[in-house]
Amino acid sequence: MSRLKLFDLEEERIKQEISRLGAKRVLVQLPQGLKNESLRIAKIVRKTGALPIISADPCYGACDLAIDAAESLDADLIIHYGHSRLLKYEKIPTVYIEARAMLNVSEVVDKALSSIKDWSRLGLATTVQHVQILDEVKEILVRAGKTVMIGDAGRMCYPGQVIGCDYSNARSISKDVEAFLFICGGRFHALGLALSVQKPVVVADPYEKRVYIIDENDVHKILNKRWACIQEAKAAKSFAIFVGLKPGQKRLEEALEISKKLENAGKETCLLAVREFNPDVIMEISSIDSYVNTACPRISLDDSIRFKKPVITTNEARVVVGDLSWEDLCSSGWFGN
């Protein structure tokens, strides 16, 4: 199947929503994997009589909704691709096109059966692109003699769904299963899932049709790096606390709370408002010894190598000041969900 046909772009729905809302100027927001569809989607919007404007900025999730850009361009509608709704309220009408994958997953799931043969109780999880096939996957696993659970908790739109910073659906069942089967492409979400549930994660990648395991060794490598980062932060005298400016990452009260805790522990602090985490720009403030990231926790975990100084999450900062133990941090699932 060609890349163009991998995902359902819901072209008719776009036309219907633009017409229903009477939109005249539409900002289209695409994740990196769908940026090549810009011209095609612009043509669809233009056929409705509306003006399409494609956002060329990176888009990392529904927390990264381009509200400021839409306001500055006088757009009266945002079409946001690749993610399900996360914010409770949008200042500008927003249509979420989840870009569901149009793939047959039965082959890769059958292939995964040999990798899950040692476990009888399995959790099942995926990203929004594949939530529609979870019942099919569950049926395959049940026929193979497995007991299967799909979590339905937290703030996600669908049972079994996870996003890069929220694995609450999976965590809600983690104590009742021995391992997880995860339907997804790439390692980003799989590593986050394994770190959050602290159980083996068997990944069935329907794009590359391959199966692999994220095991304890993979998780321990990440934990060792995070422990070293926390230890380095403990020795720091000054901290900058990142306050995210993206709609779903703005946690000012949380930043103020952790700033106060650090000051009570004898540390100097300041708040840094950040939209994009550019290490070259941030590291120009040479007087800062360490950073606390209250925006997207994955930046601290996945991009730490890009920073020359420790960048810790809010929960890791609580370990630094003694409010949270390392053991409790590990058992909390890291993302606090």
C-alpha positions in Angstrom: 0.0 0.0 0.0 1.4 3.4 -0.9 2.1 6.0 1.7 -0.7 8.1 0.3 -3.3 5.4 1.2 -2.0 4.5 4.6 -4.2 6.9 6.5 -7.8 8.1 6.2 -7.7 11.8 5.7 -11.5 12.1 5.9 -11.8 14.4 2.9 -15.6 14.5 2.8 -15.8 15.3 6.5 -13.4 18.3 6.0 -15.8 19.7 3.3 -18.8 19.1 5.5 -17.3 20.7 8.6 -16.1 23.8 6.7 -19.5 24.2 5.2 -21.3 23.6 8.5 -19.2 26.2 10.4 -19.2 28.6 7.5 -15.4 28.9 7.7 -13.7 31.3 5.3 -10.0 31.0 6.4 -8.7 27.6 7.5 -5.4 26.8 9.3 -4.4 23.2 8.7 -2.1 21.6 11.2 -0.2 18.4 10.3 2.3 16.2 12.2 5.6 15.5 10.4 4.4 12.2 8.9 1.6 13.9 7.1 3.3 17.1 6.0 3.6 15.7 2.4 -0.2 15.8 2.2 -0.3 19.6 2.5 -1.0 20.3 -1.2 -3.7 17.6 -1.4 -5.5 18.9 1.7 -5.1 22.5 0.6 -6.9 21.6 -2.7 -9.8 20.0 -0.7 -10.2 23.1 1.5 -10.0 25.4 -1.5 -12.9 23.5 -3.3 -15.2 24.6 -0.4 -14.5 28.2 -1.1 -12.4 28.7 2.0 -8.7 29.9 2.0 -6.4 27.1 3.2 -3.2 28.0 5.2 -0.9 25.1 6.0 1.1 25.4 9.3 4.7 24.5 8.5 5.7 24.4 12.2 6.3 21.1 13.9 3.2 19.5 15.5 3.9 17.1 18.4 0.4 16.4 19.6 -3.1 17.7 20.5 -1.4 19.7 23.3 0.4 21.6 20.5 -2.7 23.2 19.0 -1.8 26.2 16.8 -4.3 28.7 18.4 -1.9 31.6 18.4 -1.0 31.1 14.8 -4.7 30.9 13.8 -5.5 34.1 15.7 -2.6 36.0 14.1 -3.8 34.8 10.6 -7.5 35.6 11.4 -8.4 32.0 10.7 -11.9 31.0 11.8 -11.2 27.2 11.8 -8.3 24.9 12.7 -8.2 21.5 11.1 -5.8 19.4 13.3 -4.6 16.1 11.9 -3.2 13.0 13.5 -4.4 13.3 17.1 -7.6 13.0 19.1 -9.0 15.9 21.1 -7.1 16.7 24.3 -8.1 20.2 25.4 -11.5 20.8 27.0 -12.0 24.1 25.3 -10.6 25.7 22.1 -10.6 29.4 21.6 -11.0 28.8 17.8 -13.3 26.1 16.4 -11.2 23.0 15.8 -11.9 19.8 13.8 -9.8 16.8 14.8 -9.0 14.4 12.0 -7.4 11.4 13.7 -5.9 10.0 10.5 -6.8 6.3 11.2 -4.5 3.8 9.6 -6.0 1.7 6.9 -3.9 -1.4 7.4 -4.6 -5.1 8.0 -3.0 -5.9 11.3 -3.9 -9.6 11.5 -0.6 -10.7 9.9 1.6 -8.9 12.3 -0.5 -9.9 15.3 -0.3 -13.6 14.2 3.5 -13.1 14.0 3.5 -11.7 17.5 1.9 -14.8 19.0 5.3 -16.6 19.3 6.7 -13.6 21.3 3.9 -13.6 23.8 3.7 -17.4 24.3 5.0 -17.2 27.9 2.3 -14.9 29.1 -1.4 -15.8 29.5 -2.7 -12.4 30.7 -2.1 -9.6 28.3 -2.9 -5.9 28.2 -3.6 -4.4 24.8 -2.8 -0.8 23.9 -2.3 1.4 20.8 -2.3 5.0 19.5 -5.3 6.7 18.1 -4.4 5.5 14.5 -5.3 1.9 15.4 -8.0 2.1 18.1 -10.5 0.8 15.6 -8.8 -2.6 15.3 -8.4 -3.4 19.0 -11.5 -5.6 19.1 -10.2 -7.5 16.1 -6.8 -8.0 17.8 -8.4 -9.0 21.1 -10.4 -11.7 19.2 -7.2 -13.1 17.7 -5.5 -13.2 21.1 -8.5 -14.8 22.8 -8.6 -17.5 20.1 -5.0 -18.2 21.0 -6.0 -18.8 24.6 -5.0 -15.5 26.1 -6.9 -13.4 28.7 -7.0 -9.9 27.3 -7.6 -6.6 29.0 -8.0 -3.1 27.5 -7.8 -0.2 29.8 -10.5 2.6 29.8 -9.4 5.2 32.3 -8.0 8.7 32.4 -8.5 11.5 29.8 -8.1 9.6 26.6 -10.9 9.5 24.0 -10.8 5.7 23.5 -10.3 2.5 25.5 -6.7 1.3 25.0 -5.5 4.6 23.6 -2.2 6.1 24.8 -0.3 9.3 23.9 3.3 10.2 24.4 2.8 11.6 27.9 -0.3 9.7 29.1 -0.4 6.0 29.6 -3.3 6.0 32.2 -5.4 3.5 30.2 -2.5 1.0 30.2 -1.6 1.7 33.9 -5.2 1.1 35.0 -4.8 -2.6 34.1 -1.0 -3.1 34.5 -1.4 -4.9 37.9 -3.7 -7.4 36.3 -1.6 -8.4 33.3 1.8 -10.0 32.8 2.8 -8.1 29.6 1.4 -5.8 27.0 0.9 -6.2 23.3 1.3 -2.8 21.7 0.1 -2.0 18.1 2.2 0.9 16.9 5.0 2.0 14.6 8.3 3.2 15.9 9.8 3.0 19.4 8.7 6.4 20.9 5.4 5.4 22.4 6.6 1.8 23.1 9.4 3.0 25.3 7.0 5.4 27.1 4.6 2.5 27.7 7.2 0.2 29.0 8.6 2.9 31.4 5.0 3.7 32.6 3.8 0.1 33.2 7.1 -1.5 34.2 6.0 -4.7 32.3 7.4 -6.3 29.1 6.0 -4.7 26.0 5.7 -6.7 22.8 5.5 -4.3 19.8 3.6 -5.4 16.7 4.5 -2.8 14.1 1.9 -3.0 11.3 3.9 -0.6 9.0 7.1 -2.6 8.9 5.3 -5.9 9.8 7.9 -6.7 12.5 7.6 -7.7 16.1 10.1 -6.9 18.9 10.2 -6.6 22.6 10.9 -3.7 24.9 12.1 -5.5 28.1 13.5 -4.7 31.5 17.0 -4.0 30.1 15.6 -1.3 27.9 13.7 0.3 30.8 16.7 0.0 33.2 18.9 1.9 30.7 16.5 4.8 30.8 16.1 4.6 34.6 19.9 4.7 35.1 20.1 7.8 32.9 17.3 9.5 34.8 18.9 8.6 38.2 22.2 10.1 37.0 20.3 13.3 35.9 18.6 13.6 39.2 21.8 13.2 41.1 23.4 15.9 39.0 20.4 18.2 39.6 20.7 17.7 43.4 24.1 19.3 43.2 22.8 22.3 41.3 22.5 25.7 43.0 20.3 27.4 40.5 17.2 26.2 38.5 15.2 27.5 35.7 11.6 26.2 35.5 10.2 25.9 32.0 6.6 27.2 31.6 5.2 25.8 28.4 3.4 28.3 26.1 1.6 25.7 24.0 -2.1 25.3 25.0 -1.9 21.8 26.4 1.5 22.3 28.1 0.9 25.5 30.1 1.2 24.6 33.8 2.1 27.9 35.5 0.7 26.9 38.9 2.7 23.7 38.8 5.8 25.7 37.9 5.2 28.1 40.8 4.7 25.3 43.2 8.0 23.5 42.3 9.8 26.8 42.2 8.8 27.4 45.8 9.8 23.9 46.9 13.3 24.4 45.3 13.7 27.8 47.0 12.7 26.3 50.4 15.5 23.7 49.7 18.0 26.6 49.3 18.1 26.8 45.5 17.8 29.9 43.4 15.1 29.8 40.7 13.6 31.7 37.8 10.7 30.9 35.4 11.4 30.6 31.7 8.5 30.8 29.3 9.2 28.4 26.4 7.3 27.5 23.2 10.0 25.5 21.5 12.8 23.7 23.4 15.9 24.8 21.5 19.0 23.7 23.5 21.2 26.2 21.8 19.0 29.1 22.9 18.3 27.8 26.4 21.9 27.0 27.2 22.9 30.6 26.5 21.8 31.3 30.0 25.1 30.1 31.5 24.2 31.1 35.1 21.6 28.3 35.3 22.9 25.0 36.6 19.7 22.8 36.0 16.3 23.0 34.5 12.8 21.7 35.5 10.4 21.0 32.6 6.8 21.4 33.5 5.7 21.4 29.9 6.0 18.1 28.0 7.7 15.4 30.2 8.9 13.5 27.1 11.4 16.3 26.3 13.2 15.6 29.5 13.3 11.9 28.9 13.9 11.7 25.1 15.9 14.9 24.4 18.1 15.0 27.5 21.2 14.2 25.4 20.7 17.5 23.5 21.1 19.5 26.7 24.5 20.1 28.4 22.9 20.5 31.8 20.3 18.3 33.6 16.7 18.8 32.5 14.4 17.0 34.9 10.6 16.5 35.1 8.4 18.0 37.8 8.2 14.6 39.6 12.0 14.3 39.3 12.3 17.7 40.9 10.2 16.4 43.8 12.8 13.7 44.3 15.5 16.4 44.3 13.8 18.3 47.2 12.9 15.1 49.1 9.1 15.2 48.5 9.1 12.0 46.5 11.3 8.9 46.8 13.0 7.3 43.8 11.1 4.1 44.4 7.8 5.9 44.4 8.7 7.8 41.2 9.5 4.6 39.4 6.2 2.9 40.6 4.1 6.0 39.7 4.7 5.4 36.0 6.9 8.4 35.6 4.3 10.5 33.8 2.1 10.8 36.9 -0.9 9.3 35.0 
